[in-house]
Amino acid sequence: MTVLVTGAAGFIGFHTCQRLLARGDRVVGVDNLNPYYDVKLKETRLAKLAEQPGFTFAKADISDRAAMAEVGKANPDVTAIINLAAQAGVRHSLTAPHDYTSANIEGHLVMLELARHSGKCRHFVYASSSSVYGANTKLPFSVEDRVDSPISLYAATKRAGELISHSYSHLFRIPTTGLRFFTVYGPWGRPDMAAYLFASAIVAGKPIKVFNNGDMRRDFTFVDDIVSGVVGVLDNPPVDNGVQPPYHLYNIGNNKSERLMDFIGYVEQALGKKAVYEFEPMQPGDVKETAADISAIQRDVGFAPTTPISVGIPRFIEWYKQYHGL
Ligand SMILES: NC(=O)c1ccc[n+]([C@@H]2O[C@H](COP(=O)([O-])OP(=O)(O)OC[C@H]3O[C@@H](n4cnc5c(N)ncnc54)[C@H](O)[C@@H]3O)[C@@H](O)[C@H]2O)c1
């Protein structure tokens, strides 16, 4: 099958493309290579994808209707879309709000319109986020919980993407599946996220910022497990029974909430160097704890994460050292 993957030069997009190519799918990658973080890292991921037969790439912004229509026209064999392109990051949404509405709402709509008018899209899979749970305090977070209290614009735009998708599944019977990712880490990871930030600071002998005085927990999820979930749902589109819209929404996490200080401990251990801690208060828009109830995706597609942080972090650090020539 031919799959259009947006955000292909991004962290999760890159790994998703790798997995699809490895099983023989054709992949059309789209990314605007924006400078939110080091563009060289995005280009290096892309160069690895470009080496493989079956991969083609279009540099385009998903909110650009004309450009995306061109991509659609040039690739009439696309039968599934995985929309991972987004402006990510909670903290950046405090300073660059329009980047979020443009990529995560307008861009998401453009991709749904592409699916709608292609007439051939059998499944539209897209990234949402655990941040939609916002101020919720009931743990673990369940897809059955109400999510109408976002505490960041990022979360609000991700929730908007879910709601817009529901309307398209209802109106145009496009099978859509939304995935609420819980803190993803691993090789080729994002420089703005904890594992990478901690590793860089420790290597440079600089203090690491530890928010909420270290009293935080996250459902850290290894990227290979995430990709297994993405591909698992891709192959299981919601069925249209003529009554309910063909719409699924899942949590996808490691099913284990880890203490932030334990996560840092594994980074220190893998690097063989102690961190210098700089304890900071809770950041605006951040949440103290995340934990995913993954029973729905377990039940429907047999999703079963297999990588604890004791295994995943050394794998991340191994890549980090290699990538930075350490
Ligand atoms: N990494 C995580 O822990 C995490 C957690 C929750 C949700 N998510 C979601 O998963 C998806 C992938 O995240 P990631 O960690 O790989 O982030 P990433 O920033 O590495 O990847 C996103 C990619 O999309 C591209 N992009 C951004 N705006 C675009 C636009 N308008 N048009 C075309 N390309 C655009 C970027 O250049 C980037 O390469 C995102 O939707 C993100 O919100 C990630």
PDBQT file of the ligand as one rigid body, heavy atoms in Angstrom, charges set to zero:
ROOT
HETATM    1  N1  LIG A 401       7.286  13.202  20.840  1.00  0.00    +0.000 N 
HETATM    2  C1  LIG A 401       6.314  13.167  21.762  1.00  0.00    +0.000 C 
HETATM    3  O1  LIG A 401       6.548  12.848  22.937  1.00  0.00    +0.000 OA
HETATM    4  C2  LIG A 401       4.896  13.494  21.388  1.00  0.00    +0.000 A 
HETATM    5  C3  LIG A 401       3.931  13.435  22.415  1.00  0.00    +0.000 A 
HETATM    6  C4  LIG A 401       2.611  13.727  22.083  1.00  0.00    +0.000 A 
HETATM    7  C5  LIG A 401       2.267  14.032  20.778  1.00  0.00    +0.000 A 
HETATM    8  N2  LIG A 401       3.222  14.090  19.821  1.00  0.00    +0.000 N 
HETATM    9  C6  LIG A 401       2.790  14.424  18.455  1.00  0.00    +0.000 C 
HETATM   10  O2  LIG A 401       3.375  13.492  17.559  1.00  0.00    +0.000 OA
HETATM   11  C7  LIG A 401       3.638  14.104  16.309  1.00  0.00    +0.000 C 
HETATM   12  C8  LIG A 401       5.089  13.899  15.930  1.00  0.00    +0.000 C 
HETATM   13  O3  LIG A 401       5.893  14.470  16.958  1.00  0.00    +0.000 OA
HETATM   14  P1  LIG A 401       7.470  14.414  16.959  1.00  0.00    +0.000 P 
HETATM   15  O4  LIG A 401       7.898  14.215  18.368  1.00  0.00    +0.000 OA
HETATM   16  O5  LIG A 401       7.946  13.494  15.895  1.00  0.00    +0.000 OA
HETATM   17  O6  LIG A 401       7.795  15.929  16.583  1.00  0.00    +0.000 OA
HETATM   18  P2  LIG A 401       8.790  16.530  15.495  1.00  0.00    +0.000 P 
HETATM   19  O7  LIG A 401       8.765  18.012  15.718  1.00  0.00    +0.000 OA
HETATM   20  O8  LIG A 401      10.097  15.835  15.544  1.00  0.00    +0.000 OA
HETATM   21  O9  LIG A 401       8.077  16.181  14.128  1.00  0.00    +0.000 OA
HETATM   22  C9  LIG A 401       7.119  16.981  13.505  1.00  0.00    +0.000 C 
HETATM   23  C10 LIG A 401       7.581  17.256  12.088  1.00  0.00    +0.000 C 
HETATM   24  O10 LIG A 401       6.546  17.978  11.442  1.00  0.00    +0.000 OA
HETATM   25  C11 LIG A 401       7.130  19.008  10.675  1.00  0.00    +0.000 C 
HETATM   26  N3  LIG A 401       6.131  20.076  10.565  1.00  0.00    +0.000 N 
HETATM   27  C12 LIG A 401       5.720  20.920  11.531  1.00  0.00    +0.000 A 
HETATM   28  N4  LIG A 401       4.789  21.761  11.062  1.00  0.00    +0.000 NA
HETATM   29  C13 LIG A 401       4.600  21.422   9.759  1.00  0.00    +0.000 A 
HETATM   30  C14 LIG A 401       3.768  21.923   8.727  1.00  0.00    +0.000 A 
HETATM   31  N5  LIG A 401       2.933  22.940   8.934  1.00  0.00    +0.000 N 
HETATM   32  N6  LIG A 401       3.837  21.341   7.497  1.00  0.00    +0.000 NA
HETATM   33  C15 LIG A 401       4.685  20.308   7.269  1.00  0.00    +0.000 A 
HETATM   34  N7  LIG A 401       5.517  19.805   8.207  1.00  0.00    +0.000 NA
HETATM   35  C16 LIG A 401       5.453  20.361   9.438  1.00  0.00    +0.000 A 
HETATM   36  C17 LIG A 401       8.380  19.422  11.410  1.00  0.00    +0.000 C 
HETATM   37  O11 LIG A 401       9.344  20.005  10.542  1.00  0.00    +0.000 OA
HETATM   38  C18 LIG A 401       8.837  18.118  12.026  1.00  0.00    +0.000 C 
HETATM   39  O12 LIG A 401       9.810  17.486  11.206  1.00  0.00    +0.000 OA
HETATM   40  C19 LIG A 401       3.216  15.558  16.472  1.00  0.00    +0.000 C 
HETATM   41  O13 LIG A 401       1.908  15.693  15.993  1.00  0.00    +0.000 OA
HETATM   42  C20 LIG A 401       3.250  15.778  17.961  1.00  0.00    +0.000 C 
HETATM   43  O14 LIG A 401       2.372  16.810  18.354  1.00  0.00    +0.000 OA
HETATM   44  C21 LIG A 401       4.528  13.827  20.092  1.00  0.00    +0.000 A 
ENDROOT
TORSDOF 0
